[in-house]
Structure formats: C-alpha cells, structure tokens
Amino acid sequence: MFAALLLLNGIGSGLFAAPNTAGIMNSVPARQRGAASGMRATFQNAGLVLSIGLFFSLMIAGLAARLPATLYTGLTANGVPPATAERIAHLPPVGSLFAAFLGDNPIRTLLGPAALARLGPAQAANLTGTSFFPRLIAEPFRHGLAVVFLAALVMSLVAACASWLRGGRYVHEELDQAAAARSGG
C-alpha cells in the first residue's frame, strides 16, 4: 500500500512538474529564461525544505493525538504502575518518533531501572524487547501518516487547481528585430 502511494505520488509529481515548468519558461522572454529558471529552482528547493518541517510537524500532531492513550494502555497492561505510565504517556512524542525511525525501544530508558526492577522478569523482557515498542507505536504512527498524506493530497489539489486556472498554453512571443525594423517599429 505504501509503495503504491509513493508510486502514485511520483507519477502525479512528474505529470505536474514538466508542463508547469514549460509554462513558466514559455511565459518569459528568451533573454530572461535563465533568471526565471533560477527563481523557479529557488522556490522549488525552498518548498522542499519547508515541506520536511511541515511533514514532521503534521506527523507529530498525528502522533500526539493517539500516542498518549496507546502508551498508557500498553504500559499498564504490562504491569507498569498507572502513575508511571501516565508520566511516560504524556512525554512529547518527538522522542518516540525518532526512536521508531532509529529502530530503538526507548521503554527501558523511559521506565528506568527502579521501575523495571519492580516488574516481573517476563514483563520487563516484553517491555524492553524488540517487538513491544514497534507494535505499540504502529497505530499512532499510521494515524500520523494518514494526517500527512491527507495534507499532501489537499496541497496537491490546490496546486492542480492553480495550474488549471492559469489557462491555456501561453508562449511569450519575441518580435523579430528584422520584422520590427521593416514595419517601422
């Protein structure tokens, strides 16, 4: 499913970028196309950089909506005292997001040695193992991705509408100097 979404995104970007770049370049005189190309590239690169910040902000907002309840439920179901689970569940989700990206289980660090010592060996092994945290964060992470992809869809539709509203094909026509001289202009 994820690969299909990325494929669809790539096809849409390719179908959008080429005609719009041609539209931009055709709308300026030939002598100014270098500057127009530079401005287009500058705005495109700035947009790419800003989109990373927007992506992570939306992802964290999506995680923040679901992660606290999921963490609390998962920790208390494995014997963590409710007060400790509540404290961990309300930590900022940024650390959990990057721990997931790095393939790390932050539960050992978040609980600390004293809280782990109060749990049974099987519970402690489950909480600090390689499968607990990925399964726990999967649904909130999926929700965060849904928020990000929905925002990307809305932005793509706005861009497509703006592209459509620019009208038909426009080509800046240069007057041939010889023709201008013959006509007296």
HUJOMO-V595751 format. One record per residue. N is the residue number from 1. RES is the residue in one small letter. SS is DSSP state (helix for helix, strand for strand, loop for the rest). Layout:
N/RES/SS  N/RES/SS
//
This chain:
1/m/loop  2/f/helix  3/a/helix  4/a/helix  5/l/helix  6/l/helix  7/l/helix  8/l/helix  9/n/helix  10/g/helix  11/i/helix  12/g/helix  13/s/helix  14/g/helix  15/l/helix  16/f/helix  17/a/helix  18/a/helix  19/p/helix  20/n/helix  21/t/helix  22/a/helix  23/g/helix  24/i/helix  25/m/helix  26/n/helix  27/s/loop  28/v/loop  29/p/loop  30/a/helix  31/r/helix  32/q/helix  33/r/helix  34/g/helix  35/a/helix  36/a/helix  37/s/helix  38/g/helix  39/m/helix  40/r/helix  41/a/helix  42/t/helix  43/f/helix  44/q/helix  45/n/helix  46/a/helix  47/g/helix  48/l/helix  49/v/helix  50/l/helix  51/s/helix  52/i/helix  53/g/helix  54/l/helix  55/f/helix  56/f/helix  57/s/helix  58/l/helix  59/m/helix  60/i/helix  61/a/helix  62/g/helix  63/l/helix  64/a/helix  65/a/helix  66/r/helix  67/l/helix  68/p/helix  69/a/helix  70/t/helix  71/l/helix  72/y/helix  73/t/helix  74/g/helix  75/l/helix  76/t/helix  77/a/helix  78/n/loop  79/g/loop  80/v/loop  81/p/loop  82/p/helix  83/a/helix  84/t/helix  85/a/helix  86/e/helix  87/r/helix  88/i/helix  89/a/helix  90/h/loop  91/l/loop  92/p/loop  93/p/loop  94/v/helix  95/g/helix  96/s/helix  97/l/helix  98/f/helix  99/a/helix  100/a/helix  101/f/helix  102/l/helix  103/g/loop  104/d/loop  105/n/loop  106/p/loop  107/i/helix  108/r/helix  109/t/helix  110/l/helix  111/l/helix  112/g/helix  113/p/helix  114/a/helix  115/a/helix  116/l/helix  117/a/helix  118/r/helix  119/l/loop  120/g/loop  121/p/helix  122/a/helix  123/q/helix  124/a/helix  125/a/helix  126/n/helix  127/l/helix  128/t/helix  129/g/loop  130/t/loop  131/s/loop  132/f/helix  133/f/helix  134/p/helix  135/r/helix  136/l/helix  137/i/helix  138/a/helix  139/e/helix  140/p/helix  141/f/helix  142/r/helix  143/h/helix  144/g/helix  145/l/helix  146/a/helix  147/v/helix  148/v/helix  149/f/helix  150/l/helix  151/a/helix  152/a/helix  153/l/helix  154/v/helix  155/m/helix  156/s/helix  157/l/helix  158/v/helix  159/a/helix  160/a/helix  161/c/helix  162/a/helix  163/s/helix  164/w/helix  165/l/helix  166/r/loop  167/g/loop  168/g/loop  169/r/loop  170/y/loop  171/v/loop  172/h/loop  173/e/loop  174/e/loop  175/l/loop  176/d/loop  177/q/helix  178/a/helix  179/a/helix  180/a/helix  181/a/helix  182/r/helix  183/s/helix  184/g/loop  185/g/loop
//
